[in-house]
């Protein structure tokens, strides 16, 4: 016999407009990478403004990842108390505030705003998979690919236009970085109707047994490791690819365009993987092939940098596919919504703690050696490690009931 809470939850779902809900999810997703990736093409003028060394500059990409790791475990509990809808709305408002603070023009605001941005994104990162598991349990893979596509496309577009917008506005990098606030602001406005029909309490999000079992499950640690390796490599590239390309002889505008090209390349596997994730018996082939393609792109940048557009596209496709899989594994490997919420928080906590090292270590390695070849080779080896891990985490298994 269904409980009162379950009945209320069912009534809540029946009053939703699915198309409006999906549109809101996609626009929220579009806001979850662009505020971070917008910084990459403008990192050199930011460094010049405050005389930052490579480690200090890398910290601007690392801080959001640390915020992901620290805030992610608490997101499910906050949503349990206040409801998924209201918590997601507040995260969008925090994101707008963080972008505004980062663009204030001072060094302390730059770093403080970056921390707020990371915390706001962390909340939505954790809650979107749980929302999909709750409201669209039979379409998790397809909608995960859809929101990953929205996230990747927005991030690529923002990266590609960051330098042209900077030049067009003529007001320096703070004005260009501030324009990205339009995405979460639009998402918050579109999300307003969801607040009228929000759940007072989201069933299962704070289940202590599910939370404990996730931390004891080897499969959960594999999901976390796959996410961590993906984001270590991907966010290192987001931080340093424009600098890598400029050292190879490209202009700042071309480097920024290729930075966006790398991220837009991730839209290709997002489109292809929507049907594949539904039809394949497991994800082993995809989880192996994605980092393998990323490794090909890195090897090409080392051996033949003149063909950078080809290698950047290959890398973007491979790591974009790996990012989609990392997100999808939360829903695909969880046996229940409460497990999905706990797995999402746990995997993002562990995964992003590791990923936070990427921009700093890669930048520091380059500064010590004066060359990008060894940092690129190190990331290539991590891609190969992901290939081996993918053969295990890609098997069709579940955590929890």
FENMO-V58930 format. One record per residue. N is the residue number from 1. PHI is phi in whole degrees, -180 to 180 (* if undefined). PSI is psi in whole degrees, -180 to 180 (NA if undefined). OMEGA is omega in whole degrees, -180 to 180 (none if undefined). Layout:
# FENMO-V58930
N/PHI/PSI/OMEGA  N/PHI/PSI/OMEGA
This chain:
# FENMO-V58930
1/*/127/-176  2/-66/143/178  3/-74/167/177  4/-61/-41/-180  5/-63/-44/-180  6/-64/-40/179  7/-64/-42/178  8/-63/-38/180  9/-65/-41/179  10/-63/-43/179  11/-62/-38/178  12/-60/-45/-178  13/-67/-36/-177  14/-69/-22/-180  15/-89/-2/-178  16/-76/156/168  17/-104/104/-172  18/-56/-40/-178  19/-64/-43/179  20/-67/-38/179  21/-64/-45/179  22/-63/-42/178  23/-60/-42/178  24/-64/-42/178  25/-61/-44/-178  26/-66/-37/180  27/-74/-34/173  28/-61/-46/180  29/-59/-38/180  30/-63/-19/-178  31/-93/-2/-168  32/-96/-6/175  33/-127/-33/-176  34/-55/-41/179  35/-62/-25/178  36/-87/-46/-175  37/-71/-24/179  38/-61/-24/-176  39/-74/-32/-174  40/-52/-55/-179  41/-65/-19/-179  42/-104/10/-174  43/-66/-37/-180  44/-64/-49/176  45/-63/-32/176  46/-65/-45/178  47/-59/-43/-179  48/-66/-36/-178  49/-63/-35/-174  50/-120/10/179  51/53/51/-178  52/-85/141/171  53/-85/-179/-174  54/-63/-41/-179  55/-67/-41/179  56/-65/-38/178  57/-69/-42/178  58/-62/-28/179  59/-62/-27/179  60/-67/-27/173  61/-91/-29/-179  62/-74/-38/-177  63/-57/-44/176  64/-61/-35/180  65/-68/-39/175  66/-64/-39/177  67/-64/-39/176  68/-56/-47/-176  69/-66/-40/-175  70/-79/-36/-175  71/-87/-31/-174  72/-53/-46/-177  73/-63/-24/-177  74/-89/-14/-173  75/-62/-42/-178  76/-63/-41/180  77/-66/-40/178  78/-63/-43/179  79/-67/-32/178  80/-64/-38/-179  81/-77/-39/-170  82/-112/-8/-179  83/95/144/180  84/-60/-44/-173  85/-64/-48/-178  86/-68/-38/-180  87/-65/-41/177  88/-64/-39/179  89/-63/-45/179  90/-64/-36/179  91/-64/-35/178  92/-68/-40/177  93/-65/-41/176  94/-63/-37/180  95/-65/-44/177  96/-61/-44/180  97/-63/-41/180  98/-64/-41/179  99/-64/-42/179  100/-63/-42/180  101/-66/-43/180  102/-60/-30/-176  103/-92/10/-177  104/-70/-23/173  105/105/1/178  106/-113/160/-177  107/-65/-44/-178  108/-64/-38/179  109/-68/-35/179  110/-59/-48/-178  111/-77/-40/180  112/-65/-44/178  113/-63/-37/178  114/-63/-39/177  115/-64/-43/179  116/-64/-42/178  117/-58/-47/-180  118/-62/-43/179  119/-63/-42/-180  120/-64/-44/-180  121/-66/-37/-179  122/-59/-41/-179  123/-61/-50/-179  124/-67/-36/177  125/-55/-43/-177  126/-75/-40/-170  127/-83/-27/-179  128/-61/-45/176  129/-60/-38/179  130/-67/-39/178  131/-62/-43/178  132/-64/-42/-180  133/-64/-34/-178  134/-77/-48/-171  135/-97/-21/-180  136/-135/59/-172  137/-61/-25/-179  138/-96/0/-178  139/-126/25/-176  140/-59/-50/-176  141/-64/-45/-177  142/-65/-45/-179  143/-72/-31/175  144/-63/-45/177  145/-62/-37/179  146/-65/-45/-179  147/-75/-28/173  148/-66/-39/176  149/-61/-44/178  150/-62/-43/-180  151/-64/-46/-178  152/-68/-45/-178  153/-63/-44/180  154/-65/-42/180  155/-63/-42/179  156/-66/-43/-180  157/-64/-44/180  158/-63/-41/178  159/-64/-42/-176  160/-66/-32/-176  161/-101/0/-176  162/-59/-49/-179  163/-68/-47/176  164/-58/-39/178  165/-65/-40/179  166/-58/-44/-179  167/-72/-37/-179  168/-68/-40/-180  169/-73/-34/179  170/64/22/-177  171/-114/12/179  172/90/172/-175  173/-62/-31/-180  174/-59/-40/-179  175/-66/-40/179  176/-64/-44/179  177/-65/-31/-178  178/-68/-28/-176  179/-64/-23/-179  180/-68/-15/178  181/-65/-17/179  182/-62/-32/-179  183/-66/-57/179  184/-66/-28/177  185/-66/-44/177  186/-65/-40/179  187/-63/-41/180  188/-63/-40/179  189/-66/-41/179  190/-70/-25/-178  191/-83/-13/-176  192/-53/-42/180  193/-60/-27/-180  194/-69/-24/-179  195/-69/-26/-179  196/-73/-22/-177  197/-122/27/-174  198/-69/154/172  199/-79/138/177  200/-68/-39/177  201/-140/134/-178  202/-92/113/-174  203/-57/131/171  204/89/-13/-173  205/-67/-26/-177  206/-112/26/-178  207/-69/115/-175  208/-67/-36/-179  209/-65/-43/179  210/-63/-42/-180  211/-62/-45/-179  212/-67/-41/-178  213/-66/-32/179  214/-64/-44/-178  215/-69/-19/178  216/-95/-7/-174  217/-89/122/177  218/-57/-36/-180  219/-64/-36/178  220/-64/-39/178  221/-69/-31/175  222/-68/-42/176  223/-60/-44/179  224/-64/-41/-180  225/-66/-40/180  226/-65/-42/177  227/-64/-44/-178  228/-63/-45/179  229/-65/-42/179  230/-58/-49/-175  231/-75/-31/174  232/-56/-51/-177  233/-71/-45/-173  234/-67/-44/-178  235/-77/-25/171  236/-63/-41/178  237/-68/-40/177  238/-60/-39/-179  239/-73/-41/-165  240/-118/-8/-178  241/-57/-44/177  242/-58/-40/178  243/-67/-39/178  244/-61/-46/-178  245/-70/-37/179  246/-68/-37/176  247/-66/-28/177  248/-81/-3/174  249/115/0/180  250/-81/152/175  251/-74/166/-180  252/-65/-37/180  253/-66/-43/179  254/-67/-40/179  255/-63/-40/177  256/-65/-39/178  257/-65/-41/179  258/-70/-30/174  259/-62/-44/175  260/-69/-37/178  261/-59/-41/178  262/-59/-44/-177  263/-77/-37/177  264/-65/-28/177  265/-60/-28/178  266/-68/-14/177  267/-71/-27/-179  268/-65/-54/177  269/-65/-28/178  270/-61/-42/179  271/-69/-42/-177  272/-71/-34/-173  273/-81/-15/177  274/-55/-54/178  275/-74/-33/-176  276/-65/-41/-179  277/-63/-27/179  278/-81/-32/-169  279/-98/-32/-178  280/-70/145/179  281/-68/-29/174  282/-152/-174/-174  283/-115/19/-176  284/-61/-46/-179  285/-61/-46/-179  286/-65/-42/-178  287/-68/-23/175  288/-85/-46/-173  289/-69/-34/-176  290/-61/-56/178  291/-68/-26/177  292/-63/-41/177  293/-67/-38/175  294/-61/-39/178  295/-64/-39/177  296/-60/-44/179  297/-62/-43/179  298/-67/-42/178  299/-61/-39/179  300/-66/-40/178  301/-63/-33/179  302/-75/-47/-171  303/-85/-35/-174  304/-143/71/-175  305/-64/-16/179  306/-63/-25/178  307/-98/36/-176  308/-52/-42/-180  309/-58/-37/179  310/-68/-47/-176  311/-69/-38/179  312/-64/-39/179  313/-66/-43/179  314/-62/-45/178  315/-62/-45/-180  316/-63/-40/177  317/-63/-47/-177  318/-64/-50/-177  319/-76/-27/173  320/-64/-42/177  321/-64/-41/179  322/-65/-37/178  323/-66/-41/177  324/-61/-45/179  325/-63/-41/179  326/-58/-42/178  327/-71/-42/-178  328/-67/-33/-178  329/-59/-29/179  330/-61/-48/179  331/-76/-38/-176  332/-73/-29/-177  333/-97/-7/178  334/-91/136/-180  335/-87/-9/-175  336/-158/161/-180  337/-59/-42/-179  338/-65/-34/176  339/-69/-38/179  340/-61/-43/180  341/-64/-44/-180  342/-68/-42/178  343/-64/-39/178  344/-62/-47/179  345/-65/-44/-178  346/-67/-48/-176  347/-66/-37/179  348/-74/-33/175  349/-61/-54/-178  350/-70/-46/-177  351/-62/-45/-177  352/-78/-25/172  353/-61/-42/177  354/-70/-44/-178  355/-62/-30/-179  356/-61/-23/179  357/-74/-23/-172  358/-56/-61/-177  359/-59/-38/-179  360/-70/-50/-177  361/-65/-43/180  362/-65/-43/178  363/-65/-41/180  364/-67/-39/178  365/-62/-41/177  366/-66/-42/-178  367/-65/-33/179  368/-74/-36/-173  369/-99/-22/-178  370/76/10/-179  371/-140/152/178  372/-95/-5/-174  373/-65/-45/-179  374/-68/-43/174  375/-59/-40/177  376/-65/-40/179  377/-65/-38/178  378/-64/-42/177  379/-66/-34/177  380/-62/-43/179  381/-64/-36/177  382/-66/-34/175  383/-62/-40/179  384/-66/-37/175  385/-63/-37/177  386/-64/-37/178  387/-57/-46/179  388/-65/-43/180  389/-64/-37/-179  390/-60/-31/180  391/-68/-21/178  392/-96/-53/-176  393/-68/-20/-179  394/-78/-8/179  395/-69/147/-177  396/-77/88/178  397/-133/167/-178  398/-134/153/174  399/-106/132/177  400/84/-173/-175  401/-69/NA/none
